Amino acid sequence: MSDTGTEKPVIVLFRHDLRLADNRALCAAAQSRKPVIPVFLRDERVSGDHRPVGGARRWWLHHSLFALAASLNALGAPLVLRRGRTDDIIDHLIEETGADLVVWNRRYDPPGAEIDEALHTALAQRSIATRSFEGQLLHEPCALKTGAGGHYRVYTPFWRALNAMPEPRDPLPAPAALKCWYRKVASDNLDDWALLPQEADWTKGFSEAWTPGEEGANNRLQGFLDGAVGDYTEDRDRPDIDATSRLSPYLANGEITPFQIWHATKGQGHAGDRAGLEKFRQELGWREFSYHLLVNNPKLRSENYTTSFDAFPWENRPDHLSAWKHGKTGYPIVDAGMRQLWQTGWMHNRVRMIVASFLIKHLLIDWRIGEGWFWDTLVDADPANNAASWQWVAGSGADAAPYFRIFNPVLQGEKFDPEGIYVRQFVPELTALPNKYLHRPWTAPETTLAEAKVELGETYPRPIVDHQRARKRALEAFETTR
């Protein structure tokens, strides 16, 4: 649709909401009957707790923006790309277009919320109208209070309180049409942003594993509901089975909303489906809980939630950290997880707990270093989930795993990858090793290793630490936090 140029346009800000459907800001812009200027604004200032998205998320962002631009073009409203400080970019756009309304979907990470609040204040002083909407979370993080009026620190009562809230709203359809602004608005070129790796392309395997964009999100949700959800309760901890939704990167990038997922899980199925759907909804609940913690503890990624952990005697050995990052610890389930992360930008949640526990409790490396590595290498890196989950494993967080809970990587591998399918996929040098020794290759007889063409210390590393000694050392270290 075209415009005569007599109306002032509305600017729609896109950030972590790269979709058309259930986008309340976009829907409000369409309903205003004003010309619509969609803008993706990349504000990557770095100071304090402000940090840009990591490398894996940048790969995803490139492809997701490409998909979003195509969808908006089909509605006649080209996506404008701009990079810089939010307030400066919006000022320039208002000067260029005369826009008198700016709308966006709210963010809840402290740096993003701070930027948006400053933008609202600055625009109000200029008599420019603003409207913001929910869409990233089922409920505002501050809406849930304990009986004493504080915030929740334990997940189970939080989940009960969340379920006692009014039923989440139904998702909104995508606008059928948008009124186009009559003048072309200058836009950056997506390729010029160099979001994709410029030298060694470590993301080659990502395209085989993922289809970024709103369509990919919807296909992933439907495939999960048509298949794996029935056995989700029993199989979700098995990395050797495709039993999880893998929706986390689509949620992190806002290509699908929790409202859409919640609504889709309302359907009545057989008993197995209902149990799986309820367990799956609880995973959405953990995401909500993580944001509840982050909003009430803005330094969740940089400071121990439990301050007694400030005394923990971290070791932080570079050689151990390098072995962990590159999947060369000598513990097959740990190495498989770290290689899956590097090859696909994602890791099964059970294995995330195993590798995090190994880094923190076997190697005594500060959880914040692991959180930073995940931030850079995960396509679903999320400011709340990432920080809350690392603190949970460390024992320093809210509702945390007990400090003395130290995963045995051998037993974890044997329990959750009993046939070695997962390990053989990502640690192919162990493919021919019998299941009996797959998760503990250093115990295999020399003849067995020779037959499998495994030479410890050459083709596959020996364990960089002994589990029992590392466990004893960790328990002694954790005593300093009590």
C-alpha positions as CSV (number, residue, x, y, z in Angstrom):
1,M,0.0,0.0,0.0
2,S,1.3,3.5,-0.7
3,D,0.9,6.8,1.1
4,T,0.5,10.3,-0.2
5,G,3.2,11.7,2.2
6,T,0.7,13.7,4.3
7,E,0.7,11.4,7.3
8,K,3.5,11.0,9.8
9,P,4.8,7.5,10.0
10,V,5.2,5.1,12.9
11,I,8.6,3.6,13.6
12,V,8.6,-0.1,14.7
13,L,11.7,-1.2,16.4
14,F,12.9,-4.8,16.0
15,R,15.5,-6.3,18.3
16,H,15.0,-9.7,19.7
17,D,11.6,-10.1,18.1
18,L,12.3,-11.1,14.5
19,R,8.8,-12.2,13.5
20,L,5.6,-10.9,12.0
21,A,3.1,-13.1,13.9
22,D,2.3,-12.4,17.5
23,N,4.3,-9.2,17.3
24,R,2.3,-6.7,19.3
25,A,4.3,-3.7,18.3
26,L,4.0,-4.5,14.6
27,C,0.3,-5.2,15.0
28,A,-0.2,-1.9,16.8
29,A,1.6,-0.1,14.1
30,A,-0.6,-1.7,11.4
31,Q,-3.8,-0.9,13.4
32,S,-2.7,2.8,13.7
33,R,-3.3,3.1,10.0
34,K,-0.2,5.2,9.8
35,P,2.6,4.5,7.3
36,V,5.0,1.9,8.9
37,I,8.8,2.0,9.0
38,P,10.2,-1.3,10.3
39,V,13.7,-0.8,11.7
40,F,16.1,-3.3,13.1
41,L,18.4,-1.4,15.3
42,R,21.8,-2.9,16.3
43,D,23.0,-1.2,19.4
44,E,26.1,-3.1,20.5
45,R,27.7,-0.6,23.0
46,V,30.0,-2.3,25.4
47,S,30.3,-1.0,29.0
48,G,29.6,-2.5,32.4
49,D,27.1,-5.4,31.8
50,H,26.4,-4.3,28.3
51,R,27.9,-6.9,25.9
52,P,27.2,-7.6,22.2
53,V,25.8,-10.9,21.1
54,G,28.3,-13.7,20.6
55,G,29.6,-15.2,17.3
56,A,27.0,-17.9,17.1
57,R,24.1,-15.5,17.6
58,R,25.6,-13.2,15.0
59,W,25.5,-16.0,12.5
60,W,21.8,-16.7,13.4
61,L,21.0,-12.9,13.3
62,H,22.3,-12.6,9.7
63,H,20.1,-15.3,8.4
64,S,17.1,-14.3,10.6
65,L,17.2,-10.7,9.4
66,F,17.4,-12.0,5.8
67,A,14.2,-13.9,6.4
68,L,12.5,-11.1,8.2
69,A,13.3,-8.6,5.5
70,A,11.7,-10.9,2.9
71,S,8.6,-11.2,4.9
72,L,8.3,-7.5,5.4
73,N,9.0,-6.8,1.8
74,A,6.0,-9.1,0.9
75,L,3.9,-6.7,3.0
76,G,5.3,-3.7,1.2
77,A,7.3,-2.3,4.1
78,P,11.0,-2.7,3.6
79,L,13.1,-3.4,6.7
80,V,15.6,-0.6,7.5
81,L,18.9,-1.7,9.1
82,R,20.7,0.8,11.3
83,R,23.6,0.4,13.6
84,G,24.7,2.7,16.5
85,R,23.3,4.1,19.8
86,T,19.6,3.7,20.0
87,D,18.8,7.3,21.0
88,D,21.0,8.7,18.2
89,I,19.5,6.4,15.5
90,I,15.9,7.1,16.5
91,D,16.7,10.9,16.6
92,H,18.0,10.7,13.0
93,L,15.1,8.6,11.8
94,I,12.6,11.1,13.3
95,E,14.4,14.0,11.6
96,E,14.4,12.1,8.3
97,T,10.8,11.0,8.4
98,G,8.9,13.2,10.8
99,A,7.7,10.1,12.6
100,D,5.6,11.0,15.7
101,L,5.2,7.5,17.2
102,V,7.8,4.8,18.1
103,V,6.7,1.3,19.2
104,W,8.6,-1.7,20.4
105,N,8.4,-4.9,22.3
106,R,9.9,-4.8,25.7
107,R,13.2,-6.3,26.6
108,Y,14.0,-7.6,30.1
109,D,17.7,-8.0,30.2
110,P,19.0,-5.1,32.3
111,P,21.1,-3.4,29.6
112,G,18.3,-3.6,27.1
113,A,15.7,-2.4,29.5
114,E,17.9,0.5,30.5
115,I,18.4,1.6,26.9
116,D,14.6,1.4,26.2
117,E,13.7,3.4,29.4
118,A,16.1,6.1,28.4
119,L,14.6,6.2,24.9
120,H,11.1,6.5,26.3
121,T,12.2,9.4,28.5
122,A,14.0,11.2,25.8
123,L,11.1,10.9,23.3
124,A,8.6,12.0,25.9
125,Q,10.5,15.2,26.4
126,R,10.2,15.8,22.7
127,S,6.4,15.0,22.7
128,I,7.0,11.9,20.6
129,A,4.6,9.2,21.5
130,T,5.9,5.8,22.5
131,R,4.2,2.5,23.1
132,S,5.8,-0.8,24.3
133,F,4.4,-4.3,24.5
134,E,5.1,-7.7,26.1
135,G,5.9,-10.6,23.9
136,Q,9.2,-12.1,25.2
137,L,7.7,-13.6,28.4
138,L,4.3,-15.0,29.4
139,H,4.1,-12.6,32.4
140,E,6.0,-9.5,33.4
141,P,8.9,-10.7,35.6
142,C,8.0,-8.3,38.5
143,A,4.3,-9.4,38.4
144,L,5.0,-12.5,40.5
145,K,5.7,-11.8,44.2
146,T,6.1,-14.1,47.2
147,G,3.7,-13.9,50.1
148,A,6.2,-11.5,51.7
149,G,6.3,-9.3,48.7
150,G,9.8,-10.3,47.5
151,H,10.9,-12.2,44.4
152,Y,11.1,-16.0,44.2
153,R,14.3,-17.8,44.8
154,V,13.1,-21.4,44.3
155,Y,11.6,-22.7,41.0
156,T,8.8,-24.9,42.3
157,P,6.8,-22.3,44.2
158,F,7.5,-19.9,41.3
159,W,6.0,-22.4,38.9
160,R,3.0,-22.8,41.1
161,A,2.5,-19.0,41.2
162,L,3.0,-18.8,37.5
163,N,0.2,-21.4,36.9
164,A,-2.1,-19.5,39.3
165,M,-1.8,-16.4,37.1
166,P,-4.5,-15.6,34.5
167,E,-4.1,-17.8,31.4
168,P,-1.6,-16.3,29.0
169,R,-3.3,-14.4,26.1
170,D,-3.8,-16.1,22.7
171,P,-1.2,-15.2,20.1
172,L,-1.9,-12.6,17.4
173,P,-1.9,-13.3,13.7
174,A,0.6,-11.5,11.5
175,P,-0.7,-8.2,9.9
176,A,-2.4,-8.9,6.5
177,A,-0.9,-5.6,5.1
178,L,1.2,-2.6,6.1
179,K,0.9,0.9,4.8
180,C,4.2,1.8,3.2
181,W,6.0,5.1,3.8
182,Y,6.2,7.1,0.6
183,R,9.9,7.8,0.7
184,K,12.8,5.4,0.7
185,V,14.6,5.4,4.0
186,A,18.4,4.8,3.9
187,S,19.4,1.4,5.2
188,D,22.7,-0.4,6.0
189,N,23.5,-3.4,3.8
190,L,23.2,-6.6,5.8
191,D,26.4,-8.0,4.3
192,D,28.3,-4.9,5.4
193,W,27.6,-5.8,9.0
194,A,29.9,-8.8,8.6
195,L,27.9,-10.9,11.0
196,L,29.1,-14.1,9.4
197,P,32.7,-15.3,10.3
198,Q,35.1,-13.4,8.1
199,E,38.2,-15.7,8.5
200,A,38.0,-19.4,9.6
201,D,34.3,-20.3,9.2
202,W,33.6,-22.4,12.3
203,T,29.8,-22.1,11.5
204,K,29.8,-24.4,8.5
205,G,27.8,-27.1,10.3
206,F,25.2,-24.6,11.5
207,S,23.3,-24.6,8.2
208,E,22.8,-28.3,8.3
209,A,21.4,-28.2,11.8
210,W,19.2,-25.0,11.7
211,T,16.9,-22.9,9.6
212,P,16.8,-19.5,11.2
213,G,13.6,-17.4,10.8
214,E,9.9,-17.5,11.7
215,E,9.1,-20.3,9.2
216,G,11.8,-22.4,10.7
217,A,10.5,-21.8,14.2
218,N,6.9,-22.8,13.3
219,N,8.1,-25.9,11.5
220,R,10.3,-26.9,14.5
221,L,7.3,-26.5,16.9
222,Q,4.9,-28.4,14.7
223,G,7.4,-31.2,14.2
224,F,8.0,-31.6,17.9
225,L,4.2,-31.6,18.7
226,D,3.6,-34.2,15.9
227,G,6.4,-36.4,17.2
228,A,8.7,-36.3,20.1
229,V,6.4,-34.7,22.6
230,G,4.7,-38.0,23.4
231,D,7.8,-39.4,24.9
232,Y,9.3,-36.1,26.1
233,T,9.1,-36.9,29.8
234,E,11.0,-40.2,29.5
235,D,13.5,-39.2,26.7
236,R,14.3,-35.5,27.2
237,D,17.5,-36.4,29.0
238,R,18.8,-38.6,26.3
239,P,21.2,-36.8,23.9
240,D,21.3,-39.9,21.7
241,I,17.6,-39.5,20.9
242,D,16.0,-36.5,19.0
243,A,13.6,-36.0,21.8
244,T,13.6,-32.2,22.5
245,S,12.0,-29.3,20.8
246,R,15.2,-27.4,19.9
247,L,13.1,-24.2,20.0
248,S,15.5,-22.3,22.3
249,P,17.4,-20.4,19.5
250,Y,14.1,-19.4,18.0
251,L,12.9,-18.1,21.4
252,A,16.2,-16.3,22.0
253,N,15.9,-14.5,18.7
254,G,12.2,-13.9,19.0
255,E,11.1,-15.8,15.9
256,I,8.5,-17.4,18.0
257,T,6.9,-16.3,21.3
258,P,6.1,-18.3,24.5
259,F,2.5,-17.3,23.9
260,Q,2.5,-19.2,20.6
261,I,4.1,-22.2,22.2
262,W,1.7,-22.2,25.2
263,H,-1.3,-21.9,22.9
264,A,-0.1,-24.8,20.7
265,T,0.3,-27.1,23.8
266,K,-3.3,-26.6,24.8
267,G,-4.4,-29.4,22.5
268,Q,-5.8,-32.6,24.0
269,G,-3.8,-35.8,23.2
270,H,-3.4,-39.2,24.7
271,A,-2.0,-39.5,28.3
272,G,1.6,-39.6,27.1
273,D,1.1,-36.4,25.1
274,R,-0.4,-34.6,28.1
275,A,2.4,-35.6,30.4
276,G,5.0,-34.6,27.8
277,L,3.3,-31.3,27.2
278,E,3.2,-30.5,30.9
279,K,6.9,-31.3,31.3
280,F,7.6,-29.2,28.2
281,R,5.6,-26.2,29.6
282,Q,7.8,-26.5,32.7
283,E,10.8,-25.8,30.5
284,L,9.1,-22.6,29.5
285,G,8.6,-22.0,33.2
286,W,12.3,-22.3,33.8
287,R,12.9,-19.7,31.2
288,E,10.4,-17.4,32.9
289,F,12.1,-18.1,36.3
290,S,15.5,-17.2,34.8
291,Y,14.2,-13.8,33.7
292,H,12.6,-13.3,37.1
293,L,16.0,-13.9,38.7
294,L,17.8,-11.6,36.2
295,V,15.4,-8.7,36.6
296,N,15.7,-8.9,40.4
297,N,19.5,-9.5,40.2
298,P,20.9,-7.5,37.3
299,K,24.4,-8.7,37.8
300,L,23.4,-12.4,37.6
301,R,26.1,-13.1,34.9
302,S,28.9,-11.4,36.7
303,E,28.3,-11.9,40.5
304,N,27.6,-14.9,42.6
305,Y,23.9,-15.0,43.6
306,T,25.1,-16.6,46.9
307,T,27.8,-14.2,48.1
308,S,29.5,-16.9,50.2
309,F,30.8,-18.3,46.9
310,D,33.0,-15.2,46.5
311,A,35.5,-17.0,48.6
312,F,35.7,-20.0,46.3
313,P,39.4,-20.8,45.4
314,W,39.2,-21.0,41.6
315,E,42.2,-22.4,39.8
316,N,41.6,-21.3,36.1
317,R,44.3,-23.3,34.4
318,P,44.6,-22.3,30.7
319,D,45.6,-25.8,29.6
320,H,42.5,-27.3,31.2
321,L,40.3,-24.6,29.9
322,S,41.6,-25.2,26.3
323,A,41.0,-28.9,26.6
324,W,37.5,-28.3,27.8
325,K,36.7,-25.8,25.0
326,H,38.0,-28.1,22.3
327,G,36.5,-31.4,23.5
328,K,39.8,-33.0,24.5
329,T,39.3,-33.7,28.2
330,G,39.5,-37.5,27.9
331,Y,36.0,-38.0,29.1
332,P,33.9,-38.9,26.0
333,I,30.5,-37.5,27.1
334,V,32.1,-34.2,27.9
335,D,34.1,-34.1,24.7
336,A,31.0,-35.0,22.6
337,G,29.1,-32.1,24.1
338,M,31.8,-29.6,23.5
339,R,32.2,-30.7,20.0
340,Q,28.5,-30.7,19.3
341,L,28.5,-27.1,20.6
342,W,31.3,-26.1,18.2
343,Q,29.9,-27.9,15.2
344,T,26.2,-27.0,15.6
345,G,26.1,-24.0,17.9
346,W,23.9,-26.0,20.3
347,M,24.2,-28.6,23.0
348,H,21.7,-31.0,24.6
349,N,20.5,-29.7,27.9
350,R,21.6,-32.8,29.9
351,V,25.0,-32.5,28.4
352,R,25.2,-28.8,29.2
353,M,24.8,-29.7,32.9
354,I,27.5,-32.4,32.5
355,V,30.1,-30.2,30.8
356,A,29.4,-27.2,33.2
357,S,29.8,-29.4,36.2
358,F,33.0,-30.8,34.8
359,L,34.4,-27.3,34.2
360,I,33.4,-26.0,37.6
361,K,33.9,-29.0,39.9
362,H,36.5,-31.2,38.2
363,L,38.7,-28.3,36.9
364,L,37.8,-25.7,39.5
365,I,37.4,-23.1,36.7
366,D,35.2,-20.1,37.4
367,W,31.7,-20.6,36.2
368,R,31.8,-17.1,34.6
369,I,34.4,-18.2,32.2
370,G,32.1,-21.1,31.1
371,E,29.2,-18.7,30.8
372,G,31.2,-16.4,28.6
373,W,32.2,-19.3,26.3
374,F,28.6,-20.4,26.0
375,W,27.6,-16.8,25.3
376,D,29.9,-16.7,22.3
377,T,29.2,-20.2,20.9
378,L,25.5,-20.9,21.5
379,V,22.9,-20.0,18.9
380,D,20.5,-19.8,21.8
381,A,22.7,-17.8,24.1
382,D,20.2,-16.0,26.4
383,P,21.2,-13.5,29.1
384,A,18.9,-15.0,31.7
385,N,19.0,-18.7,30.9
386,N,22.7,-18.8,30.4
387,A,23.6,-17.0,33.7
388,A,20.9,-18.7,35.8
389,S,21.8,-22.2,34.6
390,W,25.6,-21.7,35.1
391,Q,25.0,-20.5,38.6
392,W,22.6,-23.4,39.2
393,V,25.2,-25.9,38.3
394,A,27.9,-24.1,40.3
395,G,25.8,-24.1,43.4
396,S,26.1,-20.4,43.7
397,G,22.7,-19.5,42.3
398,A,19.1,-19.4,43.3
399,D,17.5,-22.9,43.8
400,A,20.9,-24.2,42.9
401,A,22.1,-27.8,42.7
402,P,23.8,-28.7,46.0
403,Y,27.5,-27.9,46.0
404,F,28.3,-31.6,46.7
405,R,26.4,-32.7,43.6
406,I,29.3,-33.5,41.3
407,F,28.4,-35.4,38.1
408,N,30.5,-38.5,37.4
409,P,31.0,-38.0,33.6
410,V,31.5,-41.8,33.1
411,L,28.2,-42.7,34.8
412,Q,26.4,-39.9,33.2
413,G,27.5,-41.1,29.8
414,E,26.6,-44.7,30.5
415,K,23.1,-43.7,31.8
416,F,22.1,-41.2,29.1
417,D,24.0,-42.5,26.1
418,P,24.0,-46.2,26.8
419,E,24.7,-47.4,23.2
420,G,27.2,-44.6,22.6
421,I,25.3,-43.2,19.7
422,Y,25.9,-39.6,20.8
423,V,29.5,-40.0,21.6
424,R,30.2,-41.9,18.3
425,Q,28.6,-39.1,16.4
426,F,30.8,-36.3,17.8
427,V,33.9,-38.3,18.9
428,P,34.4,-40.5,15.8
429,E,37.9,-41.6,16.8
430,L,36.2,-43.8,19.4
431,T,33.7,-45.3,17.0
432,A,35.1,-48.9,17.0
433,L,35.4,-49.1,20.8
434,P,33.0,-51.5,22.4
435,N,30.1,-50.0,24.5
436,K,31.7,-51.5,27.6
437,Y,34.7,-49.2,27.3
438,L,33.2,-46.3,25.3
439,H,32.7,-43.9,28.2
440,R,35.9,-45.0,30.0
441,P,38.4,-45.8,27.2
442,W,41.4,-45.7,29.6
443,T,40.1,-48.9,31.2
444,A,40.1,-50.9,28.0
445,P,42.7,-53.6,27.5
446,E,45.6,-52.7,25.1
447,T,44.4,-55.3,22.7
448,T,40.9,-53.8,22.6
449,L,42.3,-50.3,22.1
450,A,44.5,-51.6,19.3
451,E,41.6,-53.3,17.5
452,A,39.6,-50.1,17.8
453,K,42.6,-48.1,16.5
454,V,42.6,-46.0,19.6
455,E,45.9,-44.9,21.0
456,L,45.4,-43.0,24.2
457,G,47.4,-39.8,24.3
458,E,47.7,-39.8,20.5
459,T,44.4,-40.4,18.7
460,Y,42.3,-39.6,21.9
461,P,43.5,-37.9,25.1
462,R,43.9,-39.5,28.5
463,P,41.7,-37.9,31.2
464,I,43.1,-34.6,32.1
465,V,42.0,-35.2,35.7
466,D,41.1,-38.2,37.7
467,H,37.4,-38.2,38.7
468,Q,37.8,-39.4,42.3
469,R,40.7,-37.1,43.1
470,A,39.0,-34.1,41.4
471,R,35.8,-34.8,43.3
472,K,37.6,-34.8,46.6
473,R,39.4,-31.6,45.7
474,A,36.1,-29.9,44.7
475,L,34.4,-30.9,48.0
476,E,37.3,-29.5,50.0
477,A,37.2,-26.3,47.9
478,F,33.4,-26.0,48.4
479,E,33.9,-26.2,52.2
480,T,35.3,-22.6,52.0
481,T,31.9,-21.3,50.9
482,R,29.9,-22.7,53.8
